[in-house]
Each structure stands twice: as structure tokens, then as C-alpha cells.
Amino acid sequence: MARASLSCAQANGRLTFSHRILLTKNLTVFFSGEIFRLALMVVFWFADCYTTFTCSRLKEVLVNEEEFSQALQKYADVTVKVGLNLRAGQRLFVLAGIFDYQLVRSVAASAYEAGARLVDVIWEDEETTHIHLKRAPEDALEEIPNWPSNAALEYAEKGDALLAISSKNPDIFSDIDPDRVARFRTADLKKWEKLNDYVMRDAINWSVVSSPTREWASKVFPDVSTEEAIMKLWEAIFQTCRVDQPDPVAAWKEHIRDLRKHSEYLNTKRYSALHYKAPGTDLTVGLPERHLWLAAQTKAENGVEFTANMPTEEVFTMPHKDKVSGTVRASLPFVVAGSIVEDFTVTFENGRITNFTAGKGEETLRKLIETDEGARGIGEVALVPHSSPISRRGHLFYNTLFDENAASHIAIGRAYRFTMDGGGAMTEDEFQANGGNFSLTHNDFMIGSGEMDVDGICADGTREPVMRSGEWAFSV
């Protein structure tokens, strides 16, 4: 900025007419001739045009920067007011990457404006983790410090709010032995298990949002410069999170009402199972008797209504852990543990994965399924119309927070306690006896498309259309 302001100094950055004449006279002490004087005036004319263009461009950049700052603050406000619904007097704990600082600062400002007592941040650097996984000795891969998870747990135990910013490089660990990644990841999940208990039962108000990084943006928009890719990804985030609306908070409230109508309809039907049919997919998913369909906003045990994912386009519930059978083909690539799995198919019998194949990343998928016994089952089924705003953008985000809202999906691993009536108050044994799946992990992968039909199966075996060609088959 300092250099730019100097280049646009007095007279709006232009060489004044008197300055040009004076300089011309001084130079012509040594040179003579009308041709030289004419040439020199042409040089000054070009210089005048260049500085005028530079200042004009600078003003354009400054306007764009101001617009971006305003949009970023609106995004932060929506995160605090709709995502977290932060209450006055609450503290806020933030997990963020080191390049998420712009959003973190804006969120902090919004949080204090909402009455937060304290905003605390743990910064993560995935490149340092990459170096660790690449070079650390074998016996150090499962050596995870206690203090980060303990810090987050301190906030959860006191009923405070938690915000995670998801902005990972989808290929960050693709050059590392999947076995080393899996050992580190499993050990890390175990360290965070107590905190995840609070999250999985909605004990506190929590939310996940995103901000771009250079590597992630370039993966999503590979055909433009890195700087342009970052701005395009910001624009995509702002659009899908409704920040581009005149009143983003009001737009979110309307969107939440619409999603809730769909979840309320499905709750009245009390289907015993869902049947998915699409090219490569023939899957039946049994539902527990006490399953609950939810959407967008839920009420935490601390009494705060919050929106866990921004963006969100899904209506979701839990499957019965022992009643999933058939084959399902993924419709989009799947990012897990810093690597990408593509073109894969999974087969289930009696709720457990019995076979799988993948065109890319099969070993990564294998390690995920081998995390623990529960990772051989699924803990979530979610319905998303093929015409969702994220799907209509026509490109992958390589980030599950976004891609899961472009297509119907299921999740390998743990079930959310709050998707079963009374699930939050059950012991783990009681939850599993009622059909809930337990695992250290919870990883969504996308199965929906414009070719998918979904039927609801009633207790008497009759079927009703829930989705046809990827769209809702009922009106609300």
C-alpha cells in the first residue's frame, strides 16, 4: 500500500503540465532539435497514461478489497449468529489453520460483538504435520500430545461453543505411506474421543465452516492463477453460505425452515428402511424404530439452537447398524486423511462392509475401514436433492463439508446420538442395542446423482417414493 500511495502522489499521480515543460527545458540544455522535444513529449504522454491507469487500477483493487472485507465480516456474522448462535457470556474455542487468520479475526470481532467472554484459538499447520509423517521415527507416529484436546475439552465441559474451520489441502498426505497416515490418524482420533462425545450428542453448540488455502483453491480451480483461484473459492463459499444475499441471516432462517419441513415429513412416515437404486447401486438401509430425521438446525443440551454445518442442504438420520445390505457406488471422489479416493464401490451384508474396490486410493479406503470394528459399518444416511445450489455449481470442492451437500450421502463410522430419540441419555451399550453404530471415525461419502431413486419402505413392506431422479418425490 505504501508503494502504491507514493506512485499516486500529488496531482492524482499525474505529471503536471508545468513539471513537463520545466523538465523539457532542463534536458534541452544538452540536446537541441524539434524532433527530440517532440519525442520527449510523447514519452511524457505515455508516462501520464501509465500512472493514470495505475491509479485507476489501484482504486479498483481498493474497492474490491473493501467489498471483500465487508463480505468476510458478513460471513463471520452468519457463522456466529446462525452457525454457533453464540450466547452472551459464552466462551468460544476455535480450531483453525494458520492461513485461516482473516476469517478467525472477523469471527472474533463478531463473537465479542455478540457478548462472548473470551475467544481462544488453537492454530494448526498441516505442512508441519506432513513433515512429521514423512520424517518422524516409526515409534513417534502415535505420540499425540494431550494439551490441544484437553484445551478444547475444558470449553466443552463448561458448555461453551466450538468452531472448526475446514480448509485442508485435499492432497496433503498423498505422497506418504497410507499405513503411517492411518497410525497417526487413529492415535489422534483416540486423543479427541472425549471431545467428540460432546459433539456427537450435541452437548454444546458447535459449527464447521471453511476458508480457502492456496493448495485447496488451486485444486478446485486448476486453470487459473493461484490468486484468482483463491478469490473464486471465496466467491463460491460466500454464495453457498448465502453471504451474497441482501440479508444473509434472514436467508438462512428461511432455508432452515424449508429443510425442516422435509425432515418433519419424513418423521411422520416412520419408514422402516430406505432403498437406493442407481447405476452401480442397489442398497437397502434399515432404520431403527427410534430414528429421528433432522435438518440444518438442532438444539444442544446446553439449550442453544445451532447450525452445525455451513453450508448445509441435507436431511439426515441414522441407519440401523445391523440392517444395511447391498452395493453402493460412490458418485463423487472422497477426501479422507489427506488423500483422494475415486471410482469406488462398497458392498454390505448385515450392516458390515464385506467388499470394496477403488480406482484410486484403495489402500487409503482400506485403512479407513480398518480404523476399528465400527468403521466397517455406517452411522448416517442423508438425502440431498441433485438440484442443490452446490450441485448446480458444477464443480467439485474436494472438501466434504461442501461436496456432501451436492449429493445424497452415507457416512462410514459413528452415528450421531441425537439422531435417535433419547439417544443422548443412553449408555453406549444401550445406544448400540437400539441400532446405533460406534466408531472413532465418521466420514461421509457421496452416492447421490440425477439417476438415483430412493424408496421409503413401510413396516408392512409397502413402498413410497422419496426421491426420483435425484429430486424430492413429495411436496411439503
C-alpha positions, 0 to 999 in steps of 0.5 A: 500500500505504501508503494502504491500511495507514493506512485499516486502522489500529488496531482492524482499521480499525474505529471503536471503540465508545468513539471513537463515543460520545466523538465523539457527545458532542463534536458534541452540544455544538452540536446537541441532539435524539434524532433527530440522535444517532440519525442520527449513529449510523447514519452511524457504522454505515455508516462501520464497514461501509465500512472493514470491507469495505475491509479485507476487500477489501484482504486479498483483493487481498493474497492474490491478489497473493501467489498471483500472485507465487508463480505468476510465480516458478513460471513463471520456474522452468519457463522456466529449468529446462525452457525454457533448462535453464540450466547452472551457470556459464552466462551468460544474455542476455535480450531483453525489453520494458520492461513485461516487468520482473516476469517478467525479475526472477523469471527472474533470481532463478531463473537465479542460483538455478540457478548462472548467472554473470551475467544481462544484459538488453537492454530494448526499447520498441516505442512508441519504435520506432513513433515512429521509423517514423512520424517518422524521415527516409526515409534513417534507416529502415535505420540499425540500430545494431550494439551490441544484436546484437553484445551478444547475439552475444558470449553466443552465441559463448561458448555461453551461453543466450538468452531472448526474451520475446514480448509485442508489441502485435499492432497496433503498426505498423498505422497506418504505411506497410507499405513503411517497416515492411518497410525497417526490418524487413529492415535489422534482420533483416540486423543479427541474421543472425549471431545467428540462425545460432546459433539456427537450428542450435541452437548454444546453448540458447535459449527464447521465452516471453511476458508480457502488455502492456496493448495485447496483453491488451486485444486478446485480451480486448476486453470487459473492463477493461484490468486484468482483461484483463491478469490473464486473459492471465496466467491463460491463459499460466500454464495453457498453460505448465502453471504451474497444475499441482501440479508444473509441471516434472514436467508438462512432462517428461511432455508432452515425452515424449508429443510425442516419441513422435509425432515418433519415429513419424513418423521411422520412416515416412520419408514422402516428402511430406505432403498437406493437404486442407481447405476452401480447401486442397489442398497437397502438401509434399515432404520431403527424404530427410534430414528429421528430425521433432522435438518440444518438446525438442532438444539444442544443440551446446553439449550442453544439452537445451532447450525452445525454445518455451513453450508448445509442442504441435507436431511439426515438420520441414522441407519440401523447398524445391523440392517444395511445390505447391498452395493453402493457406488460412490458418485463423487471422489472422497477426501479422507486423511489427506488423500483422494479416493475415486471410482469406488464401490462398497458392498454390505451384508448385515450392516458390515462392509464385506467388499470394496474396490477403488480406482484410486486410493484403495489402500487409503479406503482400506485403512479407513475401514480398518480404523476399528470394528465400527468403521466397517459399518455406517452411522448416517444416511442423508438425502440431498436433492441433485438440484442443490445450489452446490450441485448446480455449481458444477464443480467439485470442492474436494472438501466434504463439508461442501461436496456432501451437500451436492449429493445424497450421502452415507457416512462410514463410522459413528452415528450421531446420538441425537439422531435417535430419540433419547439417544443422548441419555443412553449408555453406549451399550444401550445406544448400540442395542437400539441400532446405533453404530460406534466408531472413532471415525465418521466420514461421509461419502457421496452416492447421490446423482440425477439417476438415483431413486430412493424408496421409503419402505413401510413396516408392512413392506409397502413402498413410497417414493422419496426421491426420483431422479435425484429430486424430492418425490413429495411436496411439503 
